């Protein structure tokens, strides 16, 4: 997907990730600089996978590595979205 915002060309991908705790996939949008998106496309093509799938995988790996280094806070018992639904 390509978006033009205030005259700036941005490439946007929708990432889908597997949340292993709830067995539910979440979707969100990430806007990347053209050069990063192009690199991601090249790597995804090389691996024969969709760009969004590779992006979701790389995000998952980055979070896992951050947790292993002790840089990640403990996971709250309920997410903000779930809490808002319960309150609302």
Secondary structure as UniProt FT lines:
FT   STRAND          2..5
FT   TURN            6..7
FT   STRAND          8..19
FT   TURN            20..23
FT   STRAND          24..32
FT   HELIX           34..47
FT   HELIX           51..68
FT   TURN            69..70
FT   HELIX           80..87
//
